Amino acid sequence: MADSVVELTDDNFETEVTQSSQPVLVDFWAEWCGPCRMMAPIIEELAEEYVGKAKIGNVDTDKNRDTAVKFGISAIPTTILFHNGEATKKFVGLTSKRDLKAALDEIT
């Protein structure tokens, strides 16, 4: 993943996401997931484009099961947009960059 993409874990999720002063787009993924690998370049591009405006991060659901369970992740990729610590939009499955940008642009 690109340097701009924050690696989120069970340990740092609350600090990095729910306590963040910026909107946070979180990509829930797993290494074995083909559609997740297709999403990776989109997530990296968004991370570069929104530096200073929003935080873009990812959660490896295999390594961070507690966070995945907490947010009801039953299919991956799932992308959730957090604003003021609350989940405001949820995208399940392969999602276009256009749709993710539109959601980010509404709150940045």
C-alpha positions as CSV (number, residue, x, y, z in Angstrom):
1,M,0.0,0.0,0.0
2,A,1.1,3.6,-0.6
3,D,2.7,5.6,2.2
4,S,-0.4,7.8,2.4
5,V,-2.7,4.8,3.2
6,V,-2.8,4.3,7.0
7,E,-2.7,0.7,8.2
8,L,-5.5,0.3,10.7
9,T,-5.6,-2.4,13.3
10,D,-7.7,-3.5,16.3
11,D,-5.3,-1.5,18.5
12,N,-5.2,1.8,16.6
13,F,-8.7,2.0,15.0
14,E,-10.3,4.1,17.7
15,T,-7.4,6.6,17.7
16,E,-7.0,6.8,14.0
17,V,-10.6,6.7,13.0
18,T,-13.2,7.4,15.6
19,Q,-11.1,10.1,17.2
20,S,-9.9,11.7,14.0
21,S,-10.6,15.3,13.3
22,Q,-10.7,14.5,9.5
23,P,-13.1,12.3,7.6
24,V,-11.7,8.8,7.3
25,L,-12.3,6.3,4.5
26,V,-11.7,2.8,5.6
27,D,-11.2,-0.1,3.2
28,F,-11.8,-3.5,4.8
29,W,-9.9,-6.1,2.8
30,A,-7.9,-9.4,2.9
31,E,-4.9,-10.5,1.0
32,W,-6.6,-13.5,-0.6
33,C,-9.5,-11.4,-2.0
34,G,-9.3,-10.7,-5.7
35,P,-11.7,-7.7,-5.8
36,C,-9.9,-6.3,-2.8
37,R,-6.6,-6.3,-4.8
38,M,-8.5,-4.5,-7.6
39,M,-9.6,-1.8,-5.1
40,A,-6.1,-1.3,-3.8
41,P,-4.9,1.1,-6.6
42,I,-8.1,3.2,-6.1
43,I,-7.5,3.4,-2.4
44,E,-3.9,4.5,-3.0
45,E,-4.9,7.1,-5.5
46,L,-7.5,8.6,-3.1
47,A,-5.0,8.6,-0.3
48,E,-2.7,10.7,-2.5
49,E,-5.4,13.0,-3.7
50,Y,-6.9,13.7,-0.2
51,V,-3.7,14.4,1.8
52,G,-4.6,17.0,4.3
53,K,-8.4,16.8,3.7
54,A,-9.2,13.2,4.7
55,K,-7.5,10.1,6.0
56,I,-7.6,6.9,3.9
57,G,-6.8,3.7,5.7
58,N,-7.3,-0.1,5.4
59,V,-8.1,-2.9,7.8
60,D,-6.9,-6.4,7.0
61,T,-9.9,-8.4,8.2
62,D,-7.9,-11.6,8.7
63,K,-5.5,-9.9,11.1
64,N,-8.1,-7.6,12.8
65,R,-11.2,-9.6,13.3
66,D,-12.5,-7.6,16.3
67,T,-12.8,-4.4,14.2
68,A,-14.3,-6.3,11.3
69,V,-16.9,-7.8,13.6
70,K,-17.6,-4.5,15.3
71,F,-18.6,-3.0,11.9
72,G,-20.5,-6.0,10.7
73,I,-18.2,-6.8,7.8
74,S,-19.7,-9.9,6.1
75,A,-18.3,-9.3,2.6
76,I,-15.1,-7.8,1.3
77,P,-14.1,-5.4,0.0
78,T,-16.3,-3.1,2.2
79,T,-15.5,0.6,2.4
80,I,-16.9,2.7,5.2
81,L,-16.7,6.5,5.4
82,F,-16.4,7.9,8.9
83,H,-17.2,11.6,9.7
84,N,-16.9,12.9,13.3
85,G,-16.2,9.4,14.5
86,E,-19.5,8.0,13.0
87,A,-19.9,5.6,10.1
88,T,-21.8,7.7,7.5
89,K,-21.7,5.7,4.3
90,K,-21.0,2.0,3.6
91,F,-20.0,0.5,0.2
92,V,-20.0,-3.3,-0.2
93,G,-18.1,-4.8,-3.0
94,L,-15.9,-3.4,-5.7
95,T,-16.7,0.4,-5.7
96,S,-15.7,2.9,-8.3
97,K,-13.3,5.7,-7.6
98,R,-16.0,8.2,-8.7
99,D,-18.4,6.9,-6.1
100,L,-15.9,7.1,-3.3
101,K,-14.7,10.6,-4.4
102,A,-18.3,11.8,-4.4
103,A,-18.8,10.6,-0.9
104,L,-15.6,12.2,0.3
105,D,-16.3,15.4,-1.5
106,E,-19.6,15.8,0.3
107,I,-17.9,16.1,3.6
108,T,-14.4,17.5,2.9
